[in-house]
Amino acid sequence: MKKVIVISTSLRAGSNSDMLAEKFAEGAKASGNEVEKISLRGKEIKFCVGCLSCQKTGACVFKDDVPEIMAKVLNADVVCWATPIYYYEMSGQMKTLIDRMNAMYRKNYRFRDIYLLTTAAEAEEDTPRRAEIGLTGWIDCYGKSSLKGHLFCGGVNDARDIEGNVCLSKAYEMGKGV
């Protein structure tokens, strides 16, 4: 059994990427894993100011929801990020959280397998390329981890557009395979 953290970064109710995250989580649970889905919706996540205090102390100077999320990521075997694509890039909330998790850099971490779920109104194959590159920049800082899978579902714009889409079953199967 693995400990799986699924981070849904969209702030929109009924978001397509959140629906993918939910299916991934369901699949991972079906395989007997311990799964927790974290939605950034309603979370307080302040912007990093680049003070680098976290590099000296192992903790950020800001008191918000990031330390709790970071502790869960550090203790997970698998981390799955779900994000809508905005202007061919990951959501701002995802980037802000990644920046704030700089305090993890020198800490011991368990995660090895990273997954990425992306959705966008655009359906071109290269639409999520920059989001994947951005995430792999974070992954590269954790040498024992790697991107194990990326599922992109394009052509979904409005809330819940993804309902009935084959991507939902693909996300379930990807989660089941962790």
Sine and cosine of phi, psi and omega as CSV:
sin_phi,cos_phi,sin_psi,cos_psi,sin_omega,cos_omega
0.00,0.00,0.70,-0.71,0.03,-1.00
-0.94,-0.35,0.43,-0.90,0.10,-0.99
-1.00,-0.10,0.87,-0.49,-0.10,-0.99
-0.89,-0.45,0.77,-0.64,0.10,-0.99
-0.92,-0.40,0.80,-0.60,0.05,-1.00
-0.92,-0.40,0.86,-0.52,-0.04,-1.00
-0.95,-0.33,0.92,-0.38,0.04,-1.00
-1.00,-0.09,0.89,-0.45,-0.16,-0.99
-0.99,-0.15,-0.07,1.00,0.00,-1.00
-0.97,0.23,0.60,-0.80,0.04,-1.00
-0.99,-0.15,-0.04,1.00,-0.04,-1.00
-1.00,0.07,0.73,-0.68,0.09,-1.00
-0.90,0.44,0.70,-0.72,0.02,-1.00
0.94,0.34,0.43,0.90,-0.07,-1.00
-0.92,0.38,0.50,-0.87,0.00,-1.00
-0.91,0.41,-0.66,0.75,0.01,-1.00
-0.93,0.38,-0.55,0.83,0.05,-1.00
-0.92,0.39,-0.59,0.81,0.04,-1.00
-0.92,0.40,-0.60,0.80,0.10,-0.99
-0.90,0.44,-0.69,0.73,0.00,-1.00
-0.86,0.51,-0.67,0.74,0.00,-1.00
-0.89,0.46,-0.68,0.73,0.01,-1.00
-0.92,0.39,-0.65,0.76,0.06,-1.00
-0.86,0.51,-0.73,0.69,0.01,-1.00
-0.88,0.48,-0.68,0.73,0.03,-1.00
-0.87,0.49,-0.68,0.74,0.02,-1.00
-0.90,0.44,-0.69,0.73,0.02,-1.00
-0.90,0.44,-0.63,0.78,0.05,-1.00
-0.91,0.41,-0.64,0.77,-0.01,-1.00
-0.88,0.47,-0.42,0.91,0.03,-1.00
-1.00,0.02,0.12,0.99,0.07,-1.00
1.00,0.02,0.22,0.98,0.01,-1.00
-1.00,0.07,0.40,-0.92,0.13,-0.99
-1.00,0.08,0.88,-0.48,-0.14,-0.99
-0.81,-0.58,0.69,-0.72,0.15,-0.99
-0.75,-0.66,0.78,-0.62,0.08,-1.00
-0.98,-0.20,0.79,-0.61,0.02,-1.00
-0.93,-0.38,0.84,-0.55,0.10,-1.00
-0.99,-0.16,0.70,-0.71,0.05,-1.00
-0.98,0.17,-0.14,0.99,0.04,-1.00
-0.89,0.45,0.85,-0.53,0.00,-1.00
1.00,0.07,-0.04,1.00,0.02,-1.00
-1.00,0.05,0.55,-0.84,0.10,-0.99
-1.00,-0.07,0.90,-0.43,0.00,-1.00
-0.73,-0.69,0.97,-0.25,-0.03,-1.00
-0.98,0.19,0.38,-0.93,0.03,-1.00
-0.96,0.28,0.61,-0.79,0.13,-0.99
-0.91,0.40,0.68,-0.74,0.03,-1.00
-0.96,-0.29,0.08,1.00,0.08,-1.00
0.94,0.33,0.43,0.90,-0.01,-1.00
-0.96,0.28,-0.35,0.94,0.00,-1.00
0.89,0.45,0.27,0.96,0.09,-1.00
-0.85,0.53,-0.58,0.81,-0.03,-1.00
-0.89,0.46,-0.47,0.88,0.02,-1.00
-0.95,0.32,-0.44,0.90,0.01,-1.00
-1.00,0.00,-0.62,0.78,-0.13,-0.99
-0.96,-0.28,-0.27,0.96,-0.06,-1.00
0.98,0.18,0.12,0.99,0.02,-1.00
-0.61,-0.79,0.54,-0.84,0.04,-1.00
-0.98,0.20,0.49,-0.87,0.02,-1.00
-0.96,0.29,-0.36,0.93,-0.01,-1.00
-0.99,0.13,0.63,-0.78,0.05,-1.00
-0.95,-0.31,0.98,-0.18,0.02,-1.00
-0.53,-0.85,-0.46,-0.89,-0.07,-1.00
-1.00,0.08,-0.09,1.00,-0.08,-1.00
-0.91,0.41,-0.71,0.71,-0.03,-1.00
-0.82,0.57,-0.63,0.77,0.02,-1.00
-0.91,0.40,-0.68,0.73,0.04,-1.00
-0.90,0.44,-0.71,0.70,-0.03,-1.00
-0.87,0.49,-0.66,0.75,0.02,-1.00
-0.88,0.48,-0.63,0.78,0.01,-1.00
-0.93,0.36,-0.64,0.77,0.04,-1.00
-0.91,0.42,-0.70,0.72,0.00,-1.00
-0.85,0.52,-0.55,0.83,-0.08,-1.00
-0.99,-0.14,0.13,0.99,0.01,-1.00
-1.00,-0.05,0.47,-0.88,0.14,-0.99
-1.00,0.06,-0.53,0.85,-0.07,-1.00
-0.75,-0.66,0.70,-0.71,0.08,-1.00
-0.83,-0.55,0.81,-0.59,0.06,-1.00
-0.89,-0.46,0.83,-0.55,0.05,-1.00
-0.98,-0.20,0.71,-0.70,0.09,-1.00
-0.83,-0.55,0.80,-0.60,-0.05,-1.00
-0.58,-0.82,0.60,-0.80,0.22,-0.97
-0.97,0.25,0.44,-0.90,0.07,-1.00
-1.00,-0.09,0.86,-0.51,0.07,-1.00
-0.91,-0.42,0.86,-0.51,0.00,-1.00
0.77,0.64,0.72,0.70,0.09,-1.00
0.90,0.44,0.54,0.84,-0.01,-1.00
-0.52,-0.86,0.26,-0.96,0.06,-1.00
-0.88,0.47,0.33,-0.94,0.03,-1.00
-0.89,0.46,0.45,-0.89,0.04,-1.00
-0.88,0.47,-0.56,0.83,0.01,-1.00
-0.90,0.44,-0.63,0.77,0.02,-1.00
-0.92,0.40,-0.71,0.71,-0.01,-1.00
-0.90,0.44,-0.66,0.75,0.01,-1.00
-0.89,0.46,-0.67,0.74,0.03,-1.00
-0.91,0.42,-0.69,0.72,0.04,-1.00
-0.85,0.53,-0.72,0.69,0.02,-1.00
-0.86,0.51,-0.68,0.73,-0.04,-1.00
-0.95,0.32,-0.38,0.93,0.02,-1.00
-0.99,0.14,0.28,0.96,0.09,-1.00
-0.85,0.53,-0.46,0.89,0.02,-1.00
-0.90,0.44,-0.30,0.95,0.01,-1.00
-0.97,0.23,-0.34,0.94,-0.22,-0.98
-0.74,0.67,-0.70,0.71,-0.05,-1.00
-0.99,-0.14,0.10,1.00,-0.05,-1.00
-1.00,-0.01,0.35,-0.94,0.10,-0.99
-0.96,0.29,0.71,-0.70,-0.02,-1.00
-0.75,-0.66,0.50,-0.86,0.00,-1.00
-1.00,-0.09,-0.50,0.87,-0.17,-0.99
-0.89,0.46,0.65,-0.76,0.04,-1.00
-0.83,-0.56,-0.63,0.78,-0.10,-1.00
-0.97,-0.26,0.81,-0.59,0.01,-1.00
-0.87,-0.49,0.68,-0.74,0.05,-1.00
-0.82,-0.57,0.45,-0.89,0.02,-1.00
-0.74,-0.68,0.77,-0.63,0.07,-1.00
-0.89,-0.46,0.81,-0.59,-0.02,-1.00
-0.74,-0.67,0.54,-0.84,0.07,-1.00
-0.72,-0.70,0.45,-0.89,0.03,-1.00
-0.34,-0.94,0.36,-0.93,0.12,-0.99
-0.93,0.37,-0.60,0.80,0.02,-1.00
-0.96,0.27,0.54,-0.84,-0.07,-1.00
-0.90,-0.43,0.04,1.00,-0.01,-1.00
-0.90,0.44,0.59,-0.81,-0.07,-1.00
-0.83,0.56,-0.58,0.81,-0.07,-1.00
-1.00,0.02,0.09,1.00,-0.01,-1.00
-0.81,0.59,-0.70,0.71,-0.06,-1.00
-1.00,0.04,0.11,0.99,-0.11,-0.99
-0.81,0.58,-0.74,0.68,-0.05,-1.00
-0.92,0.38,-0.59,0.81,0.05,-1.00
-0.89,0.45,-0.67,0.74,0.03,-1.00
-0.91,0.42,-0.67,0.74,0.03,-1.00
-0.88,0.48,-0.67,0.74,0.03,-1.00
-0.88,0.48,-0.69,0.73,0.01,-1.00
-0.93,0.37,-0.64,0.77,0.00,-1.00
-0.92,0.39,-0.42,0.91,0.13,-0.99
-0.88,0.47,-0.64,0.77,0.07,-1.00
-0.93,0.37,-0.72,0.70,-0.02,-1.00
-0.86,0.51,-0.63,0.77,-0.01,-1.00
-0.86,0.51,-0.38,0.92,0.04,-1.00
-0.97,0.23,-0.17,0.98,-0.02,-1.00
-0.84,-0.54,0.99,0.11,-0.17,-0.99
-0.83,0.56,-0.34,0.94,0.01,-1.00
-1.00,-0.01,0.01,1.00,-0.02,-1.00
-0.91,-0.41,0.30,-0.95,0.03,-1.00
-0.41,-0.91,0.35,-0.94,0.06,-1.00
-0.98,0.22,0.91,-0.41,-0.05,-1.00
-1.00,-0.05,-0.37,0.93,0.00,-1.00
-0.19,-0.98,0.51,-0.86,0.04,-1.00
-0.65,-0.76,0.83,-0.56,0.06,-1.00
-0.91,-0.42,0.84,-0.54,0.05,-1.00
-0.92,-0.39,0.73,-0.69,0.07,-1.00
-0.82,-0.58,0.96,-0.27,0.00,-1.00
-0.99,-0.12,0.18,-0.98,0.02,-1.00
0.98,0.18,0.31,0.95,0.03,-1.00
-0.84,-0.53,0.88,-0.48,-0.11,-0.99
-0.88,-0.47,-0.86,0.51,-0.05,-1.00
-0.96,0.26,0.36,-0.93,0.05,-1.00
-0.79,0.61,0.70,-0.72,0.06,-1.00
0.91,0.42,0.24,0.97,0.09,-1.00
-0.84,0.54,-0.43,0.90,-0.11,-0.99
-0.97,0.22,-0.19,0.98,-0.01,-1.00
-0.81,0.58,0.75,-0.66,0.00,-1.00
0.99,0.16,-0.03,1.00,-0.01,-1.00
-0.99,0.17,0.60,-0.80,0.01,-1.00
-0.87,0.50,-0.37,0.93,0.02,-1.00
-0.87,0.50,-0.52,0.85,0.01,-1.00
-0.90,0.44,-0.67,0.74,0.04,-1.00
-0.94,0.34,-0.53,0.85,0.06,-1.00
-0.92,0.40,-0.64,0.77,0.04,-1.00
-0.90,0.43,-0.66,0.75,0.05,-1.00
-0.86,0.51,-0.74,0.67,-0.01,-1.00
-0.91,0.41,-0.61,0.79,0.05,-1.00
-0.89,0.45,-0.70,0.72,0.04,-1.00
-0.89,0.45,-0.64,0.77,0.02,-1.00
-0.89,0.46,-0.46,0.89,-0.05,-1.00
-1.00,0.04,0.03,1.00,-0.02,-1.00
-0.94,0.33,0.00,0.00,0.00,0.00
